[in-house]
Every structure is written in C-alpha cells, then in structure tokens.
Amino acid sequence: MRPYLALARARFAALLQYRAVALAGFATQLFWGFIRIMIFEAFSRASAAPQPMAFDQVVTYVWLSQATLVMLPWNADGELRTQVRSGGIAYELVRPLGLFGFSFARAVAWRTAPALLRALPMFLVAIPFLGMGLPPSPAAAAAWVASLAAGVFLSSAFTVILSLASFWLNAGEGVANLVMVLLTLGAGLIVPLPLFPDRLQPLLNALPFRGLLDVPCRIYAGHIPVEAALPQICFQLAWAAALAGLGWVVARAGVRRLVVQGG
C-alpha cells in the first residue's frame, strides 16, 4: 500500500503546479454557474407548484457542482493511453506495482488536486456573494466530506476503466465521449436529479453516476438529511468497489493480451 500512497502523493504534488489552468477553469465554471442559476430561477418564478428542491438548495447544489466539476471522470489518463499505444507501458509493467493499483493511485491524485485548486476560490466567492449556503449542521458537513471521498473513489474507478480500454481500442475518445453524455445527465450536472420526472427516478437512483456528484451535493445542501446519508454513502462505496473489481479484471486481461514489439 505504501508505494501506491507515495505515487498518489507525488502525482498530487505535480498536479498542484498547474495554477494558471485552475484559475482559467474557475472563471469558466463561474460563468456557467451563473447561466445555470438564471435558468433555474426563471423556471422557479414561472411555476407556483411545489418543487422537489427549494430554490436556495438548488443554488447551493449548482455552485457546489461547479466547484467539484473536475472530479468527474470526463476522460481517460492521457499519459497511460499514450504508453499503451507506443509500447511504453512495458516500462511500467516491470515496476513492483500492479497495473490496476498504479492506475488507480494516479487517478485519485488526478481527480483531487485540480478540484482542490478550483474549489477553494469557488467557495470563497460563492458562499459570501453568490448565495451558496453552508451545510445545515456539523454532522451534515462530516457526512458531505465522507460522501465526497466516496465520490472520488468512484470517479477514480471509472477513470481506470476508461484508461485501460486503450488495450482494446486504438482511440478511446469515443468511449470517453459516450461516458461524458451519460455522466452529465446521470450525475446531475445539467439538472439536479430530484428535478427529473418521477418516472425516471428509479433508473437514476439505480445507476452509479449519481454517486459522483448528486449525492454529495444533496447532502451538503441538506436535501438528503444526515440520518439518510449513510445508505447513500454505502451506495457510492458499493459501486466504487464493483467498478474497481471490474478495473482489476480489465487490467489483468489487458496485460495478458499485450504485445510490445521492438526493443
């Protein structure tokens, strides 16, 4: 375990150097956050019917989702995919580390360091000036942190599977684009999941995507009460374990079929 932790720490420290990229990303996410909130505000004012989420909860949900946007498994590990294509992956296979553990440690760092650089300024701006609330209680804050950590593991498991798909695909962009469509809808990035029609709720609740973003945001906003948070976190961890197991199988199968020519 210690080598994987060291790898994750080194990767995390390296990714913290990209501050200009994080600042540009923060500005972009701030812009899109304004657009999303204006759309939801227009719908809220145009309807007198009871809403599944209070508008202040929706505002908090939107800003929190913008703050943690880069935690989502948007794409595969580009360096790992390039190594598979070029044959450079052979150098990684001689290390005393399993390919799955190596990929997972890199993914955890990749999903946390850029998110930290963008989330901190978003919190500093959105909480005092843009209507983003705080968790309703210290217990809710602790549950949100636990759910966020579970979401990181779930996102990292997704990332590993996308990255290792390069063993079978010449270009993994198609799979990544397909996953992007599914997760933007299923994770609640476009519309908070409680606002979807009731007939879609069983499907949305069964899919793993809501564990990436929707569950942590709703716990933070108070839409999921503290006493109901533990089953939701267990849901996230169960899917993370299942996808991690699938990633381990994919890694073993990929290594068995790998052929590296040259020397």
Long-range contacts (C-beta under 8 A, 24 or more apart in sequence): 3-96, 3-97, 4-97, 4-101, 4-102, 4-104, 4-105, 5-105, 7-97, 7-102, 7-105, 7-106, 7-109, 8-105, 8-106, 8-108, 8-109, 9-109, 11-105, 11-106, 11-109, 11-110, 11-113, 12-109, 12-112, 12-113, 13-113, 15-109, 15-110, 15-113, 15-114, 16-113, 16-116, 16-117, 18-114, 18-117, 19-117, 21-114, 22-114, 22-117, 22-118, 23-121, 25-70, 25-114, 25-118, 26-117, 26-118, 26-121, 26-122, 29-66, 29-67, 29-69, 29-118, 29-122, 30-66, 30-122, 30-125, 32-66, 33-62, 33-63, 33-66, 33-126, 33-130, 36-62, 36-66, 37-62, 37-63, 37-131, 51-195, 52-194, 52-195, 53-192, 53-194, 53-195, 53-221, 53-223, 56-131, 56-133, 57-133, 57-218, 57-221, 57-222, 57-223, 58-192, 58-195, 59-130, 59-131, 59-132, 59-133, 60-131, 60-132, 60-133, 60-217, 60-220, 60-221, 61-188, 61-192, 61-217, 61-218, 61-221, 61-223, 62-192, 63-122, 63-126, 63-130, 63-131, 63-132, 64-132, 64-216, 64-217, 64-220, 64-221, 65-188, 65-189, 65-213, 65-217, 66-122, 66-126, 67-115, 67-118, 67-119, 67-122, 67-123, 67-126, 68-115, 68-119, 68-148, 68-151, 68-213, 68-216, 68-217, 69-115, 69-118, 69-189, 70-111, 70-114, 70-115, 70-118, 71-111, 71-112, 71-115, 71-151, 71-152, 71-155, 71-212, 71-213, 72-155, 72-183, 72-187, 72-189, 72-212, 72-213, 73-111, 73-155, 73-156, 73-158, 73-159, 73-162, 73-179, 73-183, 73-212, 74-176, 74-180, 74-183, 75-162, 75-176, 75-180, 76-159, 76-162, 76-163, 76-165, 76-166, 76-172, 76-176, 77-103, 77-106, 77-107, 77-110, 77-159, 77-162, 77-163, 80-106, 80-163, 80-164, 80-166, 81-163, 81-166, 81-172, 84-166, 84-167, 84-254, 84-258, 85-166, 85-170, 87-260, 87-261, 87-262, 89-258, 89-260, 90-260, 93-255, 93-258, 98-251, 99-164, 99-251, 99-254, 99-255, 100-160, 100-164, 100-244, 100-247, 100-248, 100-251, 100-252, 103-159, 103-160, 103-163, 103-164, 103-247, 103-251, 104-156, 104-157, 104-160, 104-244, 104-247, 107-155, 107-156, 107-157, 107-159, 107-160, 107-163, 108-152, 108-153, 108-156, 110-156, 110-159, 111-152, 111-155, 111-156, 111-159, 112-152, 133-221, 133-222, 135-219, 135-220, 135-222, 136-222, 137-226, 139-226, 140-219, 140-220, 140-222, 140-225, 140-226, 140-229, 141-220, 143-219, 143-226, 143-229, 143-230, 143-233, 144-216, 144-219, 144-220, 146-229, 146-233, 147-215, 147-216, 147-219, 147-229, 147-232, 147-233, 147-236, 148-216, 150-211, 150-233, 150-236, 150-237, 150-240, 151-211, 151-212, 151-213, 151-215, 151-216, 151-236, 153-236, 153-237, 153-240, 153-244, 154-208, 154-211, 154-212, 154-236, 154-239, 154-240, 154-243, 155-212, 156-240, 157-240, 157-243, 157-244, 157-246, 157-247, 158-183, 158-212, 158-243, 160-244, 160-247, 160-250, 160-251, 161-243, 161-246, 161-247, 161-250, 164-247, 164-250, 164-251, 164-254, 165-250, 167-250, 167-253, 167-254, 167-257, 167-258, 168-254, 182-209, 183-209, 183-212, 185-209, 186-210, 187-212, 187-213, 187-214, 188-213, 188-214, 188-217, 189-213, 192-217, 192-218, 194-218, 194-223, 208-239, 208-243, 211-235, 211-236, 211-239, 211-240
